[in-house]
């Protein structure tokens, strides 16, 4: 059952406007859960902003805006690449209103810690403190199957948790976690989409190798991956049990499993997630 945002009239500012921001917010527009007229998007170029304008959002090139966006919204979603954060902050002018009216700041930037995020924003805005939340969504929100984890900043009241859950929960699962785990969740659920794509493509290639058409092979492979995930999510059946359910003694599935083990599939995926986690930490140091 769809839920309505807890704060339907909140004005939302988006800085970046790329793939992740679109994946999270466009489905909310489509469902009528977020009003485009309440959204202001600041990006690097008019080309980047075109899709937002078509949806009915207010757009502005951030370098020309002078940071006035902060005076016009209740929440700011920072959706730029971490290495771009310092540059974008250079356009953020000092707070001209009472700092009590400073908007809530949400980060979806990989690797940047809450301490970094808060300290850099405080310096740029010229305020003593502000409310910050670090989030890590994935592009699955685009199709209603997203994953988001978040952690509240030290000066952020629990009440702001409600807004984060209202923003992300209509199109996926949302979980509060210790901040130290966020990079790991990003590696698993964020980068994991990329890791599963070669697996999907390889399964399709296998179908082609045994004589199946490319189009039907790819579609069947995708449906099989979806079914496997749903069997776990809906029934709670452990993957090892699911595997045993389709592995008959001396059968075809166990013969294929043996080949996966020989090729090191498990260790390769574990190593990929570990590498992505380490890279997240490195990107945070570039900010």
C-alpha positions as CSV (number, residue, x, y, z in Angstrom):
1,X,0.0,0.0,0.0
2,X,1.4,3.4,-1.0
3,X,1.8,6.0,1.7
4,X,1.7,9.8,1.4
5,X,4.7,11.8,2.4
6,X,4.5,13.0,6.0
7,X,5.4,16.5,4.8
8,X,3.7,17.0,1.4
9,X,4.3,20.7,1.4
10,X,7.9,20.7,2.3
11,X,10.1,22.5,-0.3
12,X,12.9,20.3,-1.5
13,X,16.1,21.5,-3.0
14,X,18.3,19.1,-5.1
15,X,21.9,19.8,-5.8
16,X,23.2,17.6,-8.6
17,X,20.1,16.3,-10.4
18,X,21.9,13.2,-11.9
19,X,21.0,9.5,-12.1
20,X,20.6,8.9,-8.3
21,X,18.4,11.9,-7.7
22,X,16.2,11.0,-10.6
23,X,16.0,7.4,-9.5
24,X,14.7,8.5,-6.1
25,X,12.5,11.4,-6.9
26,X,10.9,10.8,-10.4
27,X,8.9,7.7,-9.1
28,X,7.5,9.9,-6.3
29,X,6.4,12.4,-9.0
30,X,4.8,9.6,-11.0
31,X,2.9,8.4,-7.9
32,X,1.7,11.8,-6.9
33,X,3.6,11.6,-3.6
34,X,5.9,14.6,-4.3
35,X,4.8,17.8,-6.1
36,X,7.3,19.0,-8.7
37,X,6.3,22.6,-8.0
38,X,7.8,22.1,-4.5
39,X,11.2,21.0,-5.9
40,X,14.1,23.3,-6.9
41,X,17.0,21.6,-8.7
42,X,20.4,23.2,-9.1
43,X,22.8,21.6,-11.6
44,X,26.0,22.4,-13.5
45,X,24.3,23.0,-16.9
46,X,20.9,23.5,-18.5
47,X,21.3,20.2,-20.3
48,X,21.5,18.4,-16.9
49,X,18.4,20.2,-15.7
50,X,16.2,19.7,-18.8
51,X,14.5,16.5,-17.5
52,X,13.6,18.2,-14.2
53,X,12.2,21.2,-16.0
54,X,10.0,18.9,-18.1
55,X,8.6,17.4,-14.9
56,X,7.6,20.9,-13.7
57,X,10.4,21.6,-11.2
58,X,12.1,24.9,-10.8
59,X,15.7,24.7,-12.1
60,X,18.8,26.8,-11.8
61,X,22.5,26.6,-12.7
62,X,24.1,26.5,-9.3
63,X,27.1,28.7,-10.2
64,X,24.6,31.5,-11.1
65,X,22.3,31.0,-8.2
66,X,24.8,32.1,-5.5
67,X,23.4,29.6,-3.0
68,X,20.0,31.3,-2.7
69,X,18.5,27.9,-3.0
70,X,19.1,27.5,0.7
71,X,16.7,30.3,1.5
72,X,13.9,28.8,-0.6
73,X,13.7,25.2,0.7
74,X,13.1,23.2,3.9
75,X,15.4,20.2,2.8
76,X,18.4,20.1,0.6
77,X,19.4,16.8,-1.1
78,X,23.1,16.8,-2.0
79,X,23.4,14.4,-4.9
80,X,26.8,15.4,-6.5
81,X,29.9,13.2,-6.9
82,X,32.0,13.4,-3.7
83,X,35.0,14.9,-5.5
84,X,32.7,17.7,-6.7
85,X,31.4,18.6,-3.3
86,X,34.1,21.2,-2.4
87,X,33.7,22.9,-5.7
88,X,29.9,23.2,-5.4
89,X,30.3,24.4,-1.8
90,X,32.3,27.4,-3.2
91,X,29.0,28.7,-4.7
92,X,27.1,28.3,-1.4
93,X,26.9,31.8,0.1
94,X,26.7,32.6,3.8
95,X,23.4,32.1,5.6
96,X,21.5,35.4,5.4
97,X,18.6,34.2,7.6
98,X,18.3,33.1,11.2
99,X,20.3,29.8,11.4
100,X,17.2,28.2,13.1
101,X,15.7,28.3,9.6
102,X,18.7,26.5,8.0
103,X,17.3,23.6,6.0
104,X,17.8,20.0,6.8
105,X,20.8,18.7,4.7
106,X,20.7,15.1,3.2
107,X,23.8,13.6,1.7
108,X,23.8,10.8,-0.9
109,X,27.5,11.3,-1.6
110,X,29.6,8.2,-1.5
111,X,32.4,8.1,1.1
112,X,31.9,11.5,2.7
113,X,31.3,11.1,6.4
114,X,28.8,13.0,8.5
115,X,31.7,14.8,10.2
116,X,33.1,15.9,6.9
117,X,29.7,16.8,5.5
118,X,28.7,18.9,8.5
119,X,32.1,20.6,9.0
120,X,32.3,21.7,5.4
121,X,28.7,22.9,5.3
122,X,29.1,24.8,8.6
123,X,32.2,26.6,7.2
124,X,30.5,27.4,3.9
125,X,27.2,28.6,5.3
126,X,28.7,30.5,8.3
127,X,26.4,28.9,10.9
128,X,27.3,27.3,14.2
129,X,25.5,24.0,13.5
130,X,23.1,22.4,11.2
131,X,21.0,19.3,10.8
132,X,22.5,16.6,8.6
133,X,21.6,13.1,7.6
134,X,23.8,10.8,5.5
135,X,21.9,8.4,3.2
136,X,23.0,5.7,0.7
137,X,20.2,4.8,-1.7
138,X,20.5,2.7,-4.9
139,X,19.0,3.1,-8.3
140,X,16.5,0.3,-7.5
141,X,14.2,3.0,-6.3
142,X,13.5,3.8,-9.9
143,X,11.4,0.6,-10.2
144,X,10.1,0.4,-6.7
145,X,12.8,-2.0,-5.4
146,X,15.3,0.4,-3.8
147,X,17.5,0.0,-0.8
148,X,18.4,2.9,1.4
149,X,20.4,3.1,4.6
150,X,20.9,6.3,6.6
151,X,22.5,7.8,9.7
152,X,21.5,10.9,11.6
153,X,24.0,13.7,12.4
154,X,24.8,14.6,16.0
155,X,22.7,17.8,16.0
156,X,19.8,16.3,14.0
157,X,16.6,15.6,16.0
158,X,14.9,12.2,15.7
159,X,11.9,14.0,14.1
160,X,13.9,14.4,10.9
161,X,14.0,10.6,10.6
162,X,10.4,10.8,9.6
163,X,11.1,12.8,6.6
164,X,13.9,10.5,5.4
165,X,11.6,7.5,5.7
166,X,8.8,9.3,4.0
167,X,11.1,10.2,1.1
168,X,12.6,6.7,0.5
169,X,10.1,4.2,1.8
170,X,7.4,4.4,-0.9
171,X,9.9,2.9,-3.5
172,X,12.0,0.5,-1.4
173,X,13.2,-0.5,2.0
174,X,14.8,2.0,4.4
175,X,16.9,1.2,7.4
176,X,18.8,3.3,9.9
177,X,22.3,1.9,10.5
178,X,25.5,3.0,12.3
179,X,27.4,5.4,10.1
180,X,30.4,3.2,10.1
181,X,28.5,0.6,8.0
182,X,27.2,3.0,5.3
183,X,30.2,2.5,2.9
184,X,29.7,-1.3,3.2
185,X,26.0,-1.0,2.4
186,X,26.9,1.2,-0.6
187,X,29.3,-1.5,-1.8
188,X,26.7,-4.2,-1.3
189,X,23.5,-2.6,-2.5
190,X,24.7,0.4,-4.6
191,X,27.6,-1.2,-6.4
192,X,25.9,-4.5,-6.2
193,X,23.6,-3.5,-9.1
194,X,26.7,-3.2,-11.2
195,X,28.1,-6.5,-10.0
196,X,24.9,-8.4,-10.8
197,X,24.7,-7.1,-14.4
198,X,27.8,-9.1,-15.6
199,X,26.2,-12.2,-13.9
200,X,22.9,-11.5,-15.8
201,X,24.8,-11.0,-19.0
202,X,26.9,-14.2,-18.4
203,X,23.7,-16.2,-17.8
204,X,22.4,-14.9,-21.1
205,X,25.6,-15.8,-22.8
206,X,25.3,-19.3,-21.5
207,X,21.8,-19.5,-22.9
208,X,23.1,-18.4,-26.3
209,X,26.0,-20.9,-26.1
210,X,23.5,-23.8,-25.7
211,X,21.4,-22.6,-28.6
212,X,18.9,-20.1,-27.2
213,X,18.1,-16.8,-28.8
214,X,19.7,-13.7,-27.3
215,X,16.6,-11.8,-26.6
216,X,14.7,-14.6,-24.9
217,X,17.8,-15.8,-23.1
218,X,18.4,-12.4,-21.5
219,X,14.7,-12.0,-20.5
220,X,14.6,-15.5,-19.0
221,X,17.9,-14.9,-17.1
222,X,16.5,-11.6,-15.7
223,X,13.2,-13.3,-14.6
224,X,15.2,-16.1,-13.0
225,X,17.3,-13.6,-11.0
226,X,14.1,-11.8,-10.0
227,X,12.4,-15.1,-8.9
228,X,15.3,-16.1,-6.8
229,X,15.3,-12.8,-5.0
230,X,11.5,-12.9,-4.4
231,X,11.7,-16.5,-3.1
232,X,14.0,-15.2,-0.4
233,X,12.3,-11.9,0.3
234,X,8.7,-13.4,0.4
235,X,9.4,-16.8,2.0
236,X,12.6,-16.0,4.0
237,X,14.2,-19.2,2.6
238,X,18.0,-19.2,3.0
239,X,19.8,-19.2,-0.3
240,X,21.6,-22.4,0.6
241,X,18.3,-24.1,1.1
242,X,16.9,-22.7,-2.2
243,X,20.1,-24.0,-3.9
244,X,19.6,-27.5,-2.3
245,X,16.0,-27.5,-3.5
246,X,17.1,-27.5,-7.1
247,X,20.2,-29.6,-6.8
248,X,19.2,-33.3,-7.3
249,X,22.0,-35.9,-6.6
250,X,24.0,-36.3,-9.7
251,X,21.8,-33.8,-11.6
252,X,22.5,-30.9,-13.9
253,X,22.3,-28.1,-11.4
254,X,24.9,-29.5,-9.1
255,X,27.2,-30.0,-12.1
256,X,26.8,-26.3,-12.9
257,X,27.4,-25.3,-9.3
258,X,30.6,-27.3,-9.3
259,X,31.8,-25.2,-12.3
260,X,30.9,-21.9,-10.5
261,X,32.9,-23.0,-7.5
262,X,35.8,-24.0,-9.7
263,X,35.7,-20.6,-11.3
264,X,35.8,-18.8,-8.0
265,X,32.4,-17.0,-8.3
266,X,31.9,-16.6,-4.5
267,X,35.4,-15.3,-3.8
268,X,35.2,-12.9,-6.8
269,X,32.0,-11.3,-5.6
270,X,33.2,-11.0,-2.0
271,X,36.4,-9.4,-3.3
272,X,34.4,-7.0,-5.5
273,X,32.3,-5.8,-2.6
274,X,35.4,-5.4,-0.5
275,X,37.1,-3.4,-3.2
276,X,34.1,-1.1,-3.6
277,X,34.0,-0.5,0.1
278,X,37.7,0.5,0.2
279,X,37.2,2.8,-2.8
280,X,34.3,4.5,-1.1
281,X,36.6,5.4,1.8
282,X,39.2,6.7,-0.7
283,X,36.6,8.9,-2.5
284,X,35.7,10.5,0.9
285,X,39.3,11.6,1.3
286,X,39.2,13.5,-2.0
287,X,36.5,15.9,-0.7
